[in-house]
Every structure is written in structure tokens, then in C-alpha cells.
């Protein structure tokens, strides 16, 4: 399971296929994130937490 910004959907799909893990769970956040404040990053994390939790606990 990994988290990346939406800019990297195509690259993530290609990488997962090339590593033989095309069904690897992933969560994408809005892009860009590099210039976000700590408060903004916490808000993004809180917003995506349910998806992330579901991805890491799904059977």
C-alpha cells in the first residue's frame, strides 16, 4: 500500500505492473503537496485516513 499525489497515477500504475504487483493498493491525494503547510498536510491526511486505513486492512 502506498500514498502518492494524483500527478503520479499513471507512473504508479506502470511501476506496480513492472514490479509484478498490479493490484497493489494505493491512495492518491491532490497535487501538489510539496509546498503545503503542516496544517494543510494534517488536513489532507485526515481527509484520506479512511481510504488509507481501508487499504491497509483489506483482506
C-alpha distance matrix in Angstrom:
0.0 3.8 7.1 10.2 13.6 15.1 17.2 14.5 13.6 16.0 15.0 11.2 12.5 15.0 12.9 10.5 13.9 15.6 13.3 13.9 10.4 11.4 9.7 6.0 4.7 5.3 7.9 11.0 13.7 17.3 18.7 20.1 18.9 20.7 24.0 22.8 24.6 23.1 24.1 22.5 19.1 19.4 20.3 17.3 15.0 17.2 17.1 13.3 12.9 13.5 10.8 8.2 10.0 10.2 6.6 6.4 9.9 10.4 12.3
3.8 0.0 3.8 6.7 10.3 12.3 14.1 11.6 11.5 14.1 12.9 9.4 11.7 14.1 11.9 10.6 14.3 15.7 13.9 15.2 12.1 12.7 11.7 8.2 6.8 4.9 6.5 8.6 11.0 14.4 15.3 16.6 15.3 17.0 20.3 19.4 21.4 20.2 21.4 19.6 16.2 17.1 18.1 14.9 13.0 15.8 15.6 12.0 12.3 13.8 11.1 8.4 11.2 12.1 8.9 9.1 12.8 13.6 15.8
7.1 3.8 0.0 3.8 7.1 9.5 11.7 10.0 10.3 13.6 12.7 9.8 12.5 15.1 13.5 12.9 16.5 17.9 16.7 18.2 15.2 15.1 14.2 11.1 9.0 5.8 4.9 5.7 7.4 10.8 11.9 13.1 11.8 13.9 17.0 16.0 18.1 17.1 18.3 16.1 12.9 14.2 14.9 11.4 10.1 13.2 12.8 9.4 10.5 12.6 10.0 7.9 11.3 12.6 10.1 11.0 14.6 15.5 18.3
10.2 6.7 3.8 0.0 3.8 6.6 8.1 6.7 8.0 11.2 10.3 8.4 11.5 13.8 12.6 12.9 16.3 17.5 17.0 18.9 16.3 15.8 15.6 12.9 11.3 7.7 6.6 5.0 6.2 8.7 8.8 10.0 9.5 11.5 14.8 14.3 17.1 16.9 18.2 15.6 12.7 14.9 15.3 11.6 11.5 14.8 13.9 11.1 13.1 15.3 12.6 11.2 14.8 15.8 13.4 14.7 18.2 18.8 21.5
13.6 10.3 7.1 3.8 0.0 3.8 5.4 6.0 7.6 11.0 10.9 10.0 12.8 15.1 14.7 15.4 18.3 19.6 19.7 21.6 19.1 18.0 18.0 15.8 14.0 10.2 8.2 4.9 4.5 5.4 5.2 6.9 7.3 10.0 12.8 12.5 15.7 16.3 17.2 14.1 12.0 14.7 14.4 10.7 11.8 14.9 13.4 11.4 14.2 16.3 13.8 13.2 17.0 17.8 15.8 17.6 20.9 21.3 24.2
15.1 12.3 9.5 6.6 3.8 0.0 3.8 5.3 5.6 8.9 10.1 9.7 11.6 14.1 14.7 15.3 17.7 19.4 20.0 21.5 19.2 17.3 17.4 15.9 14.2 10.7 8.7 5.1 5.6 5.5 5.7 8.3 10.1 12.9 15.3 15.1 18.4 19.3 19.8 16.3 14.9 17.4 16.4 12.7 14.2 16.8 14.5 12.6 15.8 17.2 14.3 14.6 18.3 18.5 16.6 19.0 22.0 21.7 24.6
17.2 14.1 11.7 8.1 5.4 3.8 0.0 3.8 6.0 7.9 8.5 9.5 11.7 13.3 14.0 15.5 17.6 18.8 19.9 21.8 20.0 18.2 19.1 17.6 16.6 13.2 12.0 8.5 8.8 7.9 6.0 7.8 10.3 12.2 14.8 15.5 19.1 20.5 21.4 18.0 16.6 19.6 18.9 15.4 17.0 19.8 17.9 16.1 19.2 20.8 17.9 17.9 21.6 21.9 19.7 21.8 25.1 24.8 27.4
14.5 11.6 10.0 6.7 6.0 5.3 3.8 0.0 3.8 5.6 5.2 5.8 8.5 9.9 10.3 11.9 14.1 15.1 16.1 18.1 16.4 14.9 16.1 14.5 14.1 11.0 10.7 8.2 9.8 10.3 9.0 10.4 12.1 13.6 16.8 17.5 20.9 21.7 23.0 19.8 17.8 20.5 20.3 16.6 17.5 20.5 18.8 16.4 19.0 20.5 17.3 16.8 20.5 20.6 17.9 19.8 23.2 22.8 25.1
13.6 11.5 10.3 8.0 7.6 5.6 6.0 3.8 0.0 3.8 5.5 5.1 6.2 8.7 9.9 10.5 12.4 14.2 15.4 16.6 14.7 12.5 13.4 12.5 12.0 9.3 9.4 7.4 10.1 11.0 10.9 13.0 14.7 16.8 19.8 20.0 23.3 23.9 24.7 21.5 19.5 21.8 21.2 17.4 18.1 20.7 18.6 15.9 18.5 19.3 15.8 15.8 19.4 18.8 16.1 18.5 21.6 20.7 22.8
16.0 14.1 13.6 11.2 11.0 8.9 7.9 5.6 3.8 0.0 3.8 5.5 5.2 6.3 8.6 10.0 10.8 12.4 14.4 15.6 14.5 12.1 14.0 13.7 14.1 12.1 12.9 11.2 13.8 14.4 13.7 15.5 17.5 19.2 22.2 22.9 26.3 27.2 28.2 24.9 23.0 25.4 24.9 21.1 21.8 24.5 22.4 19.7 22.2 22.9 19.3 19.2 22.7 21.9 18.9 21.3 24.3 23.1 24.8
15.0 12.9 12.7 10.3 10.9 10.1 8.5 5.2 5.5 3.8 0.0 3.8 5.5 5.1 6.1 8.5 9.9 10.4 12.2 14.2 13.5 12.0 14.3 13.3 14.2 12.1 13.4 12.0 14.5 15.3 14.1 15.4 16.9 18.0 21.3 22.3 25.6 26.3 27.8 24.8 22.5 25.0 25.1 21.3 21.7 24.7 23.2 20.3 22.5 23.6 20.1 19.3 22.7 22.4 19.2 20.9 24.2 23.4 25.0
11.2 9.4 9.8 8.4 10.0 9.7 9.5 5.8 5.1 5.5 3.8 0.0 3.8 5.4 5.1 6.0 8.5 9.8 10.5 12.3 10.7 9.4 11.1 9.7 10.5 8.6 10.4 9.9 12.9 14.7 14.3 15.8 16.6 18.0 21.5 21.9 25.0 25.1 26.5 23.7 21.1 23.2 23.4 19.6 19.4 22.3 20.9 17.7 19.6 20.5 17.0 16.0 19.3 18.9 15.5 17.1 20.4 19.7 21.3
12.5 11.7 12.5 11.5 12.8 11.6 11.7 8.5 6.2 5.2 5.5 3.8 0.0 3.8 5.5 5.2 6.2 8.6 10.0 10.7 9.3 7.0 9.1 9.0 10.4 9.5 11.8 11.7 15.1 16.8 16.8 18.7 19.8 21.5 24.9 25.1 28.3 28.4 29.5 26.6 24.1 26.0 25.8 22.0 21.9 24.4 22.7 19.4 21.3 21.6 17.8 17.3 20.4 19.3 15.9 17.9 20.8 19.4 20.5
15.0 14.1 15.1 13.8 15.1 14.1 13.3 9.9 8.7 6.3 5.1 5.4 3.8 0.0 3.8 5.5 5.2 6.1 8.6 10.0 9.9 8.3 11.4 11.4 13.5 12.8 15.2 14.9 18.0 19.4 18.8 20.3 21.6 22.7 26.2 27.0 30.2 30.4 31.9 29.0 26.5 28.6 28.7 24.9 24.8 27.6 26.0 22.8 24.6 25.1 21.4 20.6 23.6 22.7 19.2 20.8 23.8 22.5 23.3
12.9 11.9 13.5 12.6 14.7 14.7 14.0 10.3 9.9 8.6 6.1 5.1 5.5 3.8 0.0 3.8 5.4 5.0 6.1 8.6 8.5 8.4 11.3 10.2 12.5 11.9 14.6 14.7 17.8 19.6 18.9 20.1 20.8 21.6 25.3 26.0 28.9 28.9 30.6 28.1 25.2 27.3 27.8 24.2 23.5 26.6 25.5 22.1 23.5 24.3 20.8 19.4 22.3 21.8 18.1 19.1 22.3 21.4 22.2
10.5 10.6 12.9 12.9 15.4 15.3 15.5 11.9 10.5 10.0 8.5 6.0 5.2 5.5 3.8 0.0 3.8 5.5 5.2 6.3 5.0 4.9 7.6 6.7 9.5 9.9 13.2 14.2 17.7 20.0 20.0 21.6 22.0 23.2 26.8 27.0 29.8 29.4 30.9 28.4 25.4 27.0 27.5 23.8 22.9 25.6 24.5 20.9 21.9 22.3 18.8 17.4 19.9 19.0 15.3 16.3 19.2 18.1 18.6
13.9 14.3 16.5 16.3 18.3 17.7 17.6 14.1 12.4 10.8 9.9 8.5 6.2 5.2 5.4 3.8 0.0 3.8 5.4 5.1 5.6 4.5 8.3 9.0 12.2 13.0 16.3 17.1 20.6 22.7 22.7 24.3 25.1 26.3 29.9 30.3 33.2 33.0 34.4 31.8 28.9 30.6 30.8 27.1 26.3 28.9 27.6 24.0 25.1 25.2 21.6 20.6 22.9 21.7 18.0 19.3 21.8 20.1 20.2
15.6 15.7 17.9 17.5 19.6 19.4 18.8 15.1 14.2 12.4 10.4 9.8 8.6 6.1 5.0 5.5 3.8 0.0 3.8 5.4 7.5 8.0 11.6 11.6 14.9 15.4 18.6 19.2 22.5 24.5 23.9 25.1 25.8 26.5 30.2 31.0 33.9 33.7 35.5 33.0 30.0 31.9 32.5 28.8 28.0 30.9 29.8 26.2 27.3 27.8 24.3 22.9 25.2 24.4 20.6 21.4 24.1 22.9 22.8
13.3 13.9 16.7 17.0 19.7 20.0 19.9 16.1 15.4 14.4 12.2 10.5 10.0 8.6 6.1 5.2 5.4 3.8 0.0 3.8 5.5 7.8 10.7 9.9 13.4 14.3 17.8 19.0 22.3 24.7 24.4 25.5 25.7 26.3 30.1 30.6 33.2 32.6 34.4 32.3 29.1 30.6 31.5 28.0 26.7 29.5 28.8 25.2 25.7 26.3 23.0 21.1 23.2 22.5 18.7 18.9 21.6 20.7 20.5
13.9 15.2 18.2 18.9 21.6 21.5 21.8 18.1 16.6 15.6 14.2 12.3 10.7 10.0 8.6 6.3 5.1 5.4 3.8 0.0 3.8 6.0 8.8 9.2 12.9 14.8 18.4 20.1 23.6 26.2 26.3 27.8 28.0 29.1 32.8 33.0 35.5 34.8 36.4 34.2 31.0 32.3 32.9 29.4 28.0 30.5 29.6 25.9 26.3 26.3 22.9 21.5 23.2 22.0 18.3 18.7 20.9 19.4 18.6
10.4 12.1 15.2 16.3 19.1 19.2 20.0 16.4 14.7 14.5 13.5 10.7 9.3 9.9 8.5 5.0 5.6 7.5 5.5 3.8 0.0 3.8 5.5 5.4 9.2 11.3 15.1 17.1 20.7 23.5 24.0 25.7 25.7 27.1 30.7 30.5 33.0 32.1 33.4 31.3 28.1 29.2 29.7 26.2 24.7 27.0 26.1 22.4 22.7 22.6 19.2 17.8 19.4 18.2 14.5 15.0 17.3 15.7 15.4
11.4 12.7 15.1 15.8 18.0 17.3 18.2 14.9 12.5 12.1 12.0 9.4 7.0 8.3 8.4 4.9 4.5 8.0 7.8 6.0 3.8 0.0 3.8 5.6 8.7 10.5 14.0 15.6 19.4 21.9 22.6 24.6 25.0 26.8 30.3 30.1 32.7 32.2 33.2 30.7 27.8 29.0 29.1 25.5 24.4 26.6 25.2 21.5 22.4 21.9 18.3 17.6 19.6 17.8 14.4 15.8 18.0 15.9 15.9
9.7 11.7 14.2 15.6 18.0 17.4 19.1 16.1 13.4 14.0 14.3 11.1 9.1 11.4 11.3 7.6 8.3 11.6 10.7 8.8 5.5 3.8 0.0 3.8 6.1 8.9 12.4 14.7 18.5 21.4 22.7 24.8 24.9 27.0 30.4 29.7 32.1 31.3 32.0 29.6 26.8 27.5 27.4 24.0 22.7 24.4 23.1 19.4 19.9 19.0 15.5 15.0 16.6 14.5 11.2 12.9 14.6 12.3 12.3
6.0 8.2 11.1 12.9 15.8 15.9 17.6 14.5 12.5 13.7 13.3 9.7 9.0 11.4 10.2 6.7 9.0 11.6 9.9 9.2 5.4 5.6 3.8 0.0 3.8 6.4 10.2 12.8 16.4 19.5 20.7 22.6 22.3 24.2 27.6 26.9 29.2 28.1 29.0 26.9 23.8 24.5 24.9 21.5 19.9 21.9 21.0 17.2 17.4 17.2 13.8 12.5 14.3 12.9 9.2 10.3 12.8 11.4 12.1
4.7 6.8 9.0 11.3 14.0 14.2 16.6 14.1 12.0 14.1 14.2 10.5 10.4 13.5 12.5 9.5 12.2 14.9 13.4 12.9 9.2 8.7 6.1 3.8 0.0 3.8 7.1 10.3 13.7 17.1 18.8 20.8 20.4 22.7 25.8 24.7 26.8 25.6 26.2 24.1 21.1 21.6 21.6 18.4 16.7 18.4 17.4 13.6 13.9 13.4 10.0 9.0 10.9 9.5 5.9 7.9 10.4 9.2 11.0
5.3 4.9 5.8 7.7 10.2 10.7 13.2 11.0 9.3 12.1 12.1 8.6 9.5 12.8 11.9 9.9 13.0 15.4 14.3 14.8 11.3 10.5 8.9 6.4 3.8 0.0 3.8 6.6 10.1 13.4 15.0 17.1 16.7 19.1 22.2 21.1 23.3 22.5 23.1 20.7 17.9 18.7 18.7 15.2 14.0 16.1 14.9 11.2 12.2 12.5 8.9 7.9 10.9 10.3 7.1 9.3 12.4 11.9 14.3
7.9 6.5 4.9 6.6 8.2 8.7 12.0 10.7 9.4 12.9 13.4 10.4 11.8 15.2 14.6 13.2 16.3 18.6 17.8 18.4 15.1 14.0 12.4 10.2 7.1 3.8 0.0 3.8 6.7 10.2 12.5 14.6 14.1 17.0 19.7 18.2 20.4 19.7 19.9 17.4 14.9 15.6 15.2 11.7 10.9 12.9 11.3 7.8 9.5 10.2 6.8 6.4 10.0 10.0 7.9 10.4 13.3 13.2 16.2
11.0 8.6 5.7 5.0 4.9 5.1 8.5 8.2 7.4 11.2 12.0 9.9 11.7 14.9 14.7 14.2 17.1 19.2 19.0 20.1 17.1 15.6 14.7 12.8 10.3 6.6 3.8 0.0 3.8 6.8 8.8 11.2 11.3 14.4 17.0 15.8 18.4 18.4 18.6 15.7 13.5 15.1 14.3 10.5 10.9 13.3 11.3 8.5 11.3 12.4 9.4 9.5 13.3 13.4 11.6 14.0 17.0 16.9 20.0
13.7 11.0 7.4 6.2 4.5 5.6 8.8 9.8 10.1 13.8 14.5 12.9 15.1 18.0 17.8 17.7 20.6 22.5 22.3 23.6 20.7 19.4 18.5 16.4 13.7 10.1 6.7 3.8 0.0 3.8 6.5 8.7 8.5 12.0 14.0 12.4 15.1 15.3 15.3 12.1 10.4 12.2 11.1 7.4 8.7 11.2 9.1 7.4 10.7 12.5 10.4 10.7 14.3 15.1 14.0 16.1 19.0 19.4 22.7
17.3 14.4 10.8 8.7 5.4 5.5 7.9 10.3 11.0 14.4 15.3 14.7 16.8 19.4 19.6 20.0 22.7 24.5 24.7 26.2 23.5 21.9 21.4 19.5 17.1 13.4 10.2 6.8 3.8 0.0 3.8 6.3 7.3 11.0 12.4 11.1 14.2 15.3 15.1 11.4 10.8 13.2 11.6 8.3 10.9 13.1 10.8 10.2 13.7 15.5 13.7 14.3 17.8 18.6 17.6 19.9 22.7 23.0 26.3
18.7 15.3 11.9 8.8 5.2 5.7 6.0 9.0 10.9 13.7 14.1 14.3 16.8 18.8 18.9 20.0 22.7 23.9 24.4 26.3 24.0 22.6 22.7 20.7 18.8 15.0 12.5 8.8 6.5 3.8 0.0 3.0 5.6 8.6 10.1 10.1 13.7 15.4 15.9 12.3 11.6 14.8 13.8 10.7 13.2 15.9 14.1 13.4 16.7 18.8 16.9 17.0 20.6 21.5 20.1 22.1 25.2 25.6 28.7
20.1 16.6 13.1 10.0 6.9 8.3 7.8 10.4 13.0 15.5 15.4 15.8 18.7 20.3 20.1 21.6 24.3 25.1 25.5 27.8 25.7 24.6 24.8 22.6 20.8 17.1 14.6 11.2 8.7 6.3 3.0 0.0 3.8 6.0 7.4 8.1 11.8 13.9 14.9 11.5 11.0 14.5 14.1 11.4 13.9 16.7 15.5 15.1 18.1 20.7 19.0 18.6 22.2 23.5 22.1 23.7 26.9 27.6 30.7
18.9 15.3 11.8 9.5 7.3 10.1 10.3 12.1 14.7 17.5 16.9 16.6 19.8 21.6 20.8 22.0 25.1 25.8 25.7 28.0 25.7 25.0 24.9 22.3 20.4 16.7 14.1 11.3 8.5 7.3 5.6 3.8 0.0 3.8 5.7 5.4 8.9 10.5 11.9 8.9 7.7 11.4 11.6 9.2 11.2 14.4 13.9 13.6 16.0 19.1 17.9 17.0 20.3 22.2 20.9 22.0 25.3 26.5 29.6
20.7 17.0 13.9 11.5 10.0 12.9 12.2 13.6 16.8 19.2 18.0 18.0 21.5 22.7 21.6 23.2 26.3 26.5 26.3 29.1 27.1 26.8 27.0 24.2 22.7 19.1 17.0 14.4 12.0 11.0 8.6 6.0 3.8 0.0 3.8 5.7 8.8 10.6 13.0 10.8 9.5 13.2 14.3 12.4 13.8 17.2 17.3 16.9 18.9 22.2 21.0 19.7 22.9 25.0 23.5 24.2 27.6 29.0 32.0
24.0 20.3 17.0 14.8 12.8 15.3 14.8 16.8 19.8 22.2 21.3 21.5 24.9 26.2 25.3 26.8 29.9 30.2 30.1 32.8 30.7 30.3 30.4 27.6 25.8 22.2 19.7 17.0 14.0 12.4 10.1 7.4 5.7 3.8 0.0 3.8 6.6 9.5 11.5 9.5 9.6 13.2 14.0 12.9 15.0 17.8 18.0 18.3 20.4 23.7 23.0 22.0 25.1 27.3 26.2 27.0 30.2 31.7 34.9
22.8 19.4 16.0 14.3 12.5 15.1 15.5 17.5 20.0 22.9 22.3 21.9 25.1 27.0 26.0 27.0 30.3 31.0 30.6 33.0 30.5 30.1 29.7 26.9 24.7 21.1 18.2 15.8 12.4 11.1 10.1 8.1 5.4 5.7 3.8 0.0 3.8 6.6 7.9 5.7 6.2 9.7 10.3 9.7 11.9 14.3 14.7 15.5 17.5 20.8 20.6 19.7 22.5 24.9 24.2 25.0 28.0 29.6 33.0
24.6 21.4 18.1 17.1 15.7 18.4 19.1 20.9 23.3 26.3 25.6 25.0 28.3 30.2 28.9 29.8 33.2 33.9 33.2 35.5 33.0 32.7 32.1 29.2 26.8 23.3 20.4 18.4 15.1 14.2 13.7 11.8 8.9 8.8 6.6 3.8 0.0 3.8 5.3 5.1 6.2 8.6 9.9 10.6 12.3 14.2 15.3 16.7 18.0 21.5 21.9 20.9 23.2 25.9 25.7 26.1 28.8 30.8 34.2
23.1 20.2 17.1 16.9 16.3 19.3 20.5 21.7 23.9 27.2 26.3 25.1 28.4 30.4 28.9 29.4 33.0 33.7 32.6 34.8 32.1 32.2 31.3 28.1 25.6 22.5 19.7 18.4 15.3 15.3 15.4 13.9 10.5 10.6 9.5 6.6 3.8 0.0 3.8 5.4 5.1 6.2 8.7 9.9 10.4 12.2 14.2 15.4 16.0 19.6 20.4 19.0 20.9 24.0 23.9 23.9 26.5 28.8 32.2
24.1 21.4 18.3 18.2 17.2 19.8 21.4 23.0 24.7 28.2 27.8 26.5 29.5 31.9 30.6 30.9 34.4 35.5 34.4 36.4 33.4 33.2 32.0 29.0 26.2 23.1 19.9 18.6 15.3 15.1 15.9 14.9 11.9 13.0 11.5 7.9 5.3 3.8 0.0 3.8 5.4 5.1 6.3 8.8 9.9 10.5 12.4 14.4 15.1 18.4 19.7 18.9 20.6 23.5 24.0 24.3 26.5 28.7 32.3
22.5 19.6 16.1 15.6 14.1 16.3 18.0 19.8 21.5 24.9 24.8 23.7 26.6 29.0 28.1 28.4 31.8 33.0 32.3 34.2 31.3 30.7 29.6 26.9 24.1 20.7 17.4 15.7 12.1 11.4 12.3 11.5 8.9 10.8 9.5 5.7 5.1 5.4 3.8 0.0 3.8 5.4 5.1 6.3 8.6 9.8 10.5 12.5 14.0 17.2 17.8 17.5 19.7 22.2 22.4 23.2 25.6 27.4 31.0
19.1 16.2 12.9 12.7 12.0 14.9 16.6 17.8 19.5 23.0 22.5 21.1 24.1 26.5 25.2 25.4 28.9 30.0 29.1 31.0 28.1 27.8 26.8 23.8 21.1 17.9 14.9 13.5 10.4 10.8 11.6 11.0 7.7 9.5 9.6 6.2 6.2 5.1 5.4 3.8 0.0 3.8 5.4 5.1 6.1 8.5 9.8 10.6 11.8 15.4 15.7 14.7 17.0 19.7 19.6 20.1 22.7 24.7 28.1
19.4 17.1 14.2 14.9 14.7 17.4 19.6 20.5 21.8 25.4 25.0 23.2 26.0 28.6 27.3 27.0 30.6 31.9 30.6 32.3 29.2 29.0 27.5 24.5 21.6 18.7 15.6 15.1 12.2 13.2 14.8 14.5 11.4 13.2 13.2 9.7 8.6 6.2 5.1 5.4 3.8 0.0 3.8 5.4 5.0 6.0 8.5 9.9 10.1 13.6 14.9 13.9 15.5 18.5 18.9 19.2 21.3 23.6 27.1
20.3 18.1 14.9 15.3 14.4 16.4 18.9 20.3 21.2 24.9 25.1 23.4 25.8 28.7 27.8 27.5 30.8 32.5 31.5 32.9 29.7 29.1 27.4 24.9 21.6 18.7 15.2 14.3 11.1 11.6 13.8 14.1 11.6 14.3 14.0 10.3 9.9 8.7 6.3 5.1 5.4 3.8 0.0 3.8 5.4 5.1 6.1 8.7 9.8 12.7 14.0 14.0 15.7 18.1 18.9 19.9 21.7 23.6 27.3
17.3 14.9 11.4 11.6 10.7 12.7 15.4 16.6 17.4 21.1 21.3 19.6 22.0 24.9 24.2 23.8 27.1 28.8 28.0 29.4 26.2 25.5 24.0 21.5 18.4 15.2 11.7 10.5 7.4 8.3 10.7 11.4 9.2 12.4 12.9 9.7 10.6 9.9 8.8 6.3 5.1 5.4 3.8 0.0 3.8 5.5 5.1 6.3 8.4 11.4 11.6 11.6 14.0 16.1 16.4 17.6 19.9 21.4 25.1
15.0 13.0 10.1 11.5 11.8 14.2 17.0 17.5 18.1 21.8 21.7 19.4 21.9 24.8 23.5 22.9 26.3 28.0 26.7 28.0 24.7 24.4 22.7 19.9 16.7 14.0 10.9 10.9 8.7 10.9 13.2 13.9 11.2 13.8 15.0 11.9 12.3 10.4 9.9 8.6 6.1 5.0 5.4 3.8 0.0 3.8 5.4 5.3 5.8 9.4 10.0 9.1 11.1 13.8 14.1 14.7 17.0 18.9 22.5
17.2 15.8 13.2 14.8 14.9 16.8 19.8 20.5 20.7 24.5 24.7 22.3 24.4 27.6 26.6 25.6 28.9 30.9 29.5 30.5 27.0 26.6 24.4 21.9 18.4 16.1 12.9 13.3 11.2 13.1 15.9 16.7 14.4 17.2 17.8 14.3 14.2 12.2 10.5 9.8 8.5 6.0 5.1 5.5 3.8 0.0 3.8 5.5 5.2 8.0 10.0 9.9 11.0 13.5 14.8 15.6 17.0 19.0 22.7
17.1 15.6 12.8 13.9 13.4 14.5 17.9 18.8 18.6 22.4 23.2 20.9 22.7 26.0 25.5 24.5 27.6 29.8 28.8 29.6 26.1 25.2 23.1 21.0 17.4 14.9 11.3 11.3 9.1 10.8 14.1 15.5 13.9 17.3 18.0 14.7 15.3 14.2 12.4 10.5 9.8 8.5 6.1 5.1 5.4 3.8 0.0 3.8 5.8 7.4 8.5 9.7 11.4 13.0 14.2 15.9 17.4 18.6 22.4
13.3 12.0 9.4 11.1 11.4 12.6 16.1 16.4 15.9 19.7 20.3 17.7 19.4 22.8 22.1 20.9 24.0 26.2 25.2 25.9 22.4 21.5 19.4 17.2 13.6 11.2 7.8 8.5 7.4 10.2 13.4 15.1 13.6 16.9 18.3 15.5 16.7 15.4 14.4 12.5 10.6 9.9 8.7 6.3 5.3 5.5 3.8 0.0 3.8 5.6 5.4 6.2 8.7 10.1 10.7 12.5 14.4 15.5 19.2
12.9 12.3 10.5 13.1 14.2 15.8 19.2 19.0 18.5 22.2 22.5 19.6 21.3 24.6 23.5 21.9 25.1 27.3 25.7 26.3 22.7 22.4 19.9 17.4 13.9 12.2 9.5 11.3 10.7 13.7 16.7 18.1 16.0 18.9 20.4 17.5 18.0 16.0 15.1 14.0 11.8 10.1 9.8 8.4 5.8 5.2 5.8 3.8 0.0 3.8 5.4 5.0 5.9 8.4 9.7 10.6 12.0 13.9 17.6
13.5 13.8 12.6 15.3 16.3 17.2 20.8 20.5 19.3 22.9 23.6 20.5 21.6 25.1 24.3 22.3 25.2 27.8 26.3 26.3 22.6 21.9 19.0 17.2 13.4 12.5 10.2 12.4 12.5 15.5 18.8 20.7 19.1 22.2 23.7 20.8 21.5 19.6 18.4 17.2 15.4 13.6 12.7 11.4 9.4 8.0 7.4 5.6 3.8 0.0 3.8 5.5 5.2 6.1 8.6 10.1 10.6 11.8 15.5
10.8 11.1 10.0 12.6 13.8 14.3 17.9 17.3 15.8 19.3 20.1 17.0 17.8 21.4 20.8 18.8 21.6 24.3 23.0 22.9 19.2 18.3 15.5 13.8 10.0 8.9 6.8 9.4 10.4 13.7 16.9 19.0 17.9 21.0 23.0 20.6 21.9 20.4 19.7 17.8 15.7 14.9 14.0 11.6 10.0 10.0 8.5 5.4 5.4 3.8 0.0 3.8 5.5 5.1 6.1 8.7 10.0 10.4 14.1
8.2 8.4 7.9 11.2 13.2 14.6 17.9 16.8 15.8 19.2 19.3 16.0 17.3 20.6 19.4 17.4 20.6 22.9 21.1 21.5 17.8 17.6 15.0 12.5 9.0 7.9 6.4 9.5 10.7 14.3 17.0 18.6 17.0 19.7 22.0 19.7 20.9 19.0 18.9 17.5 14.7 13.9 14.0 11.6 9.1 9.9 9.7 6.2 5.0 5.5 3.8 0.0 3.8 5.4 5.1 6.3 8.6 10.0 13.5
10.0 11.2 11.3 14.8 17.0 18.3 21.6 20.5 19.4 22.7 22.7 19.3 20.4 23.6 22.3 19.9 22.9 25.2 23.2 23.2 19.4 19.6 16.6 14.3 10.9 10.9 10.0 13.3 14.3 17.8 20.6 22.2 20.3 22.9 25.1 22.5 23.2 20.9 20.6 19.7 17.0 15.5 15.7 14.0 11.1 11.0 11.4 8.7 5.9 5.2 5.5 3.8 0.0 3.8 5.4 5.3 6.1 8.3 11.9
10.2 12.1 12.6 15.8 17.8 18.5 21.9 20.6 18.8 21.9 22.4 18.9 19.3 22.7 21.8 19.0 21.7 24.4 22.5 22.0 18.2 17.8 14.5 12.9 9.5 10.3 10.0 13.4 15.1 18.6 21.5 23.5 22.2 25.0 27.3 24.9 25.9 24.0 23.5 22.2 19.7 18.5 18.1 16.1 13.8 13.5 13.0 10.1 8.4 6.1 5.1 5.4 3.8 0.0 3.8 5.6 5.3 5.7 9.5
6.6 8.9 10.1 13.4 15.8 16.6 19.7 17.9 16.1 18.9 19.2 15.5 15.9 19.2 18.1 15.3 18.0 20.6 18.7 18.3 14.5 14.4 11.2 9.2 5.9 7.1 7.9 11.6 14.0 17.6 20.1 22.1 20.9 23.5 26.2 24.2 25.7 23.9 24.0 22.4 19.6 18.9 18.9 16.4 14.1 14.8 14.2 10.7 9.7 8.6 6.1 5.1 5.4 3.8 0.0 3.8 5.6 5.5 8.9
6.4 9.1 11.0 14.7 17.6 19.0 21.8 19.8 18.5 21.3 20.9 17.1 17.9 20.8 19.1 16.3 19.3 21.4 18.9 18.7 15.0 15.8 12.9 10.3 7.9 9.3 10.4 14.0 16.1 19.9 22.1 23.7 22.0 24.2 27.0 25.0 26.1 23.9 24.3 23.2 20.1 19.2 19.9 17.6 14.7 15.6 15.9 12.5 10.6 10.1 8.7 6.3 5.3 5.6 3.8 0.0 3.8 5.8 8.5
9.9 12.8 14.6 18.2 20.9 22.0 25.1 23.2 21.6 24.3 24.2 20.4 20.8 23.8 22.3 19.2 21.8 24.1 21.6 20.9 17.3 18.0 14.6 12.8 10.4 12.4 13.3 17.0 19.0 22.7 25.2 26.9 25.3 27.6 30.2 28.0 28.8 26.5 26.5 25.6 22.7 21.3 21.7 19.9 17.0 17.0 17.4 14.4 12.0 10.6 10.0 8.6 6.1 5.3 5.6 3.8 0.0 3.8 6.4
10.4 13.6 15.5 18.8 21.3 21.7 24.8 22.8 20.7 23.1 23.4 19.7 19.4 22.5 21.4 18.1 20.1 22.9 20.7 19.4 15.7 15.9 12.3 11.4 9.2 11.9 13.2 16.9 19.4 23.0 25.6 27.6 26.5 29.0 31.7 29.6 30.8 28.8 28.7 27.4 24.7 23.6 23.6 21.4 18.9 19.0 18.6 15.5 13.9 11.8 10.4 10.0 8.3 5.7 5.5 5.8 3.8 0.0 3.8
12.3 15.8 18.3 21.5 24.2 24.6 27.4 25.1 22.8 24.8 25.0 21.3 20.5 23.3 22.2 18.6 20.2 22.8 20.5 18.6 15.4 15.9 12.3 12.1 11.0 14.3 16.2 20.0 22.7 26.3 28.7 30.7 29.6 32.0 34.9 33.0 34.2 32.2 32.3 31.0 28.1 27.1 27.3 25.1 22.5 22.7 22.4 19.2 17.6 15.5 14.1 13.5 11.9 9.5 8.9 8.5 6.4 3.8 0.0
